[in-house]
Amino acid sequence: MAKKVFITGANKGIGKQIARQMGKNGWTVLVGARNEDRGLAAVRELLEENIEAEYLNVDLQDLGTIAAAVCAIESRHADLSMLINNAAIPGDMHKPGYEFTTGELRNVMETNFFGPFELTRRLLPTLEKNNGRIVNIAIPIGRLPHFNPFAYKTSKAAFNVMAQSLAQNFTEKGKALEIFSIMPGPTTTDLNGNIIGEHVKTDAEAGRLIAGFILDGKNHNGELISTTGAIVDYNHGLF
Ligand SMILES: NC(=O)c1ccc[n+]([C@@H]2O[C@H](COP(=O)([O-])OP(=O)(O)OC[C@H]3O[C@@H](n4cnc5c(N)ncnc54)[C@H](OP(=O)(O)O)[C@@H]3O)[C@@H](O)[C@H]2O)c1
């Protein structure tokens, strides 16, 4: 199996750290990003660390860029064997759900669910040819007293269903594909205003944790892996 991975949102935060860890383990990394300057800067950083990396423009809110990225992969990277759906936005994490407009909710759903779904769907033929894997970076969507961001949780709930349901399809249809989810737990990044705290990881720690599960040699199809390595239910509320 070729070791080539496409990671969305790999220009910063957890995505860039997953890219670094995969690269250190001999993987070629296609750095998916909206912002070209930041994407190219991330690629330069990785190249300086002797990691094979290339920038691939993708805006998950723009079907045109998704189609173009898939086209580039089919023509130049037909040996792609892994997609990591990492990019996401939180929306307003503090206002109550009933204050959201449908437009605001749709905006978060576009990035966190419809975009990743479209990218995954279009890459399935390539990934299947290569016994490929899809990894979703997830959050807990169950009831938690201090974590109730409406749009973020709603969109990630759909994203979790996507992983759980497709995994079942792959098994039932005997497809040479695997899809599973990993929850890194609270991590200091731009997404949460760079929160810090006793139980909050650095992005580098999150990247190492995630890569550790990806590279452990096990089949994880259909699993939702928590930060402790426990396999939990998809409606689970624990970090
Ligand atoms: N941080 C946490 O505590 C935490 C906990 C659990 C799970 N996660 C998950 O970890 C993943 C990475 O988040 P992070 O914390 O590293 O956040 P981050 O630093 O804000 O990074 C988010 C990434 O997503 C990209 N992105 C946003 N909108 C996009 C779009 N429309 N198209 C393409 N890329 C887009 C951003 O690119 P731009 O530079 O173009 O904006 C950026 O690369 C997310 O799935 C998040 O839900 C995070």
The ligand as an SDF file (V2000), in Angstrom:
LIG
                    3D

 48 52  0  0  0  0  0  0  0  0999 V2000
   -9.2870   22.0730   19.2970 N   0  0  0  0  0  0  0  0  0  0  0  0
  -10.0040   21.2060   19.9850 C   0  0  0  0  0  0  0  0  0  0  0  0
  -10.1790   21.3010   21.2170 O   0  0  0  0  0  0  0  0  0  0  0  0
  -10.6250   20.0350   19.2660 C   0  0  0  0  0  0  0  0  0  0  0  0
  -11.1910   18.9980   20.0410 C   0  0  0  0  0  0  0  0  0  0  0  0
  -11.7810   17.9230   19.4000 C   0  0  0  0  0  0  0  0  0  0  0  0
  -11.8080   17.8730   18.0170 C   0  0  0  0  0  0  0  0  0  0  0  0
  -11.2530   18.8880   17.2980 N   0  0  0  0  0  0  0  0  0  0  0  0
  -11.3240   18.8090   15.8320 C   0  0  0  0  0  0  0  0  0  0  0  0
  -10.0130   18.9090   15.3040 O   0  0  0  0  0  0  0  0  0  0  0  0
  -10.0970   19.3780   13.9550 C   0  0  0  0  0  0  0  0  0  0  0  0
   -9.0640   20.4750   13.7290 C   0  0  0  0  0  0  0  0  0  0  0  0
   -9.4140   21.6030   14.5140 O   0  0  0  0  0  0  0  0  0  0  0  0
   -8.3460   22.5740   15.1830 P   0  0  0  0  0  0  0  0  0  0  0  0
   -8.6890   22.6190   16.6210 O   0  0  0  0  0  0  0  0  0  0  0  0
   -6.9740   22.2200   14.7490 O   0  0  0  0  0  0  0  0  0  0  0  0
   -8.8150   23.9710   14.5620 O   0  0  0  0  0  0  0  0  0  0  0  0
   -8.0540   25.1280   13.7590 P   0  0  0  0  0  0  0  0  0  0  0  0
   -6.6880   25.3480   14.2680 O   0  0  0  0  0  0  0  0  0  0  0  0
   -9.0170   26.2520   13.7370 O   0  0  0  0  0  0  0  0  0  0  0  0
   -7.9320   24.4980   12.3060 O   0  0  0  0  0  0  0  0  0  0  0  0
   -9.0640   24.3080   11.5150 C   0  0  0  0  0  0  0  0  0  0  0  0
   -8.6240   24.0070   10.1160 C   0  0  0  0  0  0  0  0  0  0  0  0
   -9.8000   23.8700    9.3000 O   0  0  0  0  0  0  0  0  0  0  0  0
   -9.6050   24.6450    8.1340 C   0  0  0  0  0  0  0  0  0  0  0  0
  -10.8540   25.0810    7.5480 N   0  0  0  0  0  0  0  0  0  0  0  0
  -11.8460   25.8210    8.1250 C   0  0  0  0  0  0  0  0  0  0  0  0
  -12.8250   26.0370    7.2340 N   0  0  0  0  0  0  0  0  0  0  0  0
  -12.4700   25.4180    6.0810 C   0  0  0  0  0  0  0  0  0  0  0  0
  -13.0530   25.2770    4.8090 C   0  0  0  0  0  0  0  0  0  0  0  0
  -14.2190   25.8430    4.4920 N   0  0  0  0  0  0  0  0  0  0  0  0
  -12.4120   24.5450    3.8750 N   0  0  0  0  0  0  0  0  0  0  0  0
  -11.2220   23.9880    4.1430 C   0  0  0  0  0  0  0  0  0  0  0  0
  -10.5940   24.0930    5.3350 N   0  0  0  0  0  0  0  0  0  0  0  0
  -11.2160   24.8090    6.2810 C   0  0  0  0  0  0  0  0  0  0  0  0
   -8.7680   25.8190    8.5820 C   0  0  0  0  0  0  0  0  0  0  0  0
   -8.1680   26.4060    7.4690 O   0  0  0  0  0  0  0  0  0  0  0  0
   -8.0690   27.9970    7.2520 P   0  0  0  0  0  0  0  0  0  0  0  0
   -6.7080   28.3460    7.6550 O   0  0  0  0  0  0  0  0  0  0  0  0
   -8.3020   28.1570    5.8050 O   0  0  0  0  0  0  0  0  0  0  0  0
   -9.1330   28.6380    8.1000 O   0  0  0  0  0  0  0  0  0  0  0  0
   -7.7770   25.1040    9.4890 C   0  0  0  0  0  0  0  0  0  0  0  0
   -6.7470   24.5310    8.7550 O   0  0  0  0  0  0  0  0  0  0  0  0
  -11.5540   19.8170   13.7650 C   0  0  0  0  0  0  0  0  0  0  0  0
  -12.2610   18.8140   13.0850 O   0  0  0  0  0  0  0  0  0  0  0  0
  -12.0880   19.9450   15.1750 C   0  0  0  0  0  0  0  0  0  0  0  0
  -13.4670   19.7460   15.2400 O   0  0  0  0  0  0  0  0  0  0  0  0
  -10.6700   19.9730   17.8880 C   0  0  0  0  0  0  0  0  0  0  0  0
  1  2  1  0
  2  3  2  0
  2  4  1  0
  4  5  1  0
  4 48  2  0
  5  6  2  0
  6  7  1  0
  7  8  2  0
  8  9  1  0
  8 48  1  0
  9 10  1  0
  9 46  1  0
 10 11  1  0
 11 12  1  0
 11 44  1  0
 12 13  1  0
 13 14  1  0
 14 15  2  0
 14 16  1  0
 14 17  1  0
 17 18  1  0
 18 19  2  0
 18 20  1  0
 18 21  1  0
 21 22  1  0
 22 23  1  0
 23 24  1  0
 23 42  1  0
 24 25  1  0
 25 26  1  0
 25 36  1  0
 26 27  1  0
 26 35  1  0
 27 28  2  0
 28 29  1  0
 29 30  1  0
 29 35  2  0
 30 31  1  0
 30 32  2  0
 32 33  1  0
 33 34  2  0
 34 35  1  0
 36 37  1  0
 36 42  1  0
 37 38  1  0
 38 39  2  0
 38 40  1  0
 38 41  1  0
 42 43  1  0
 44 45  1  0
 44 46  1  0
 46 47  1  0
M  CHG  2   8   1  16  -1
M  END
$$$$
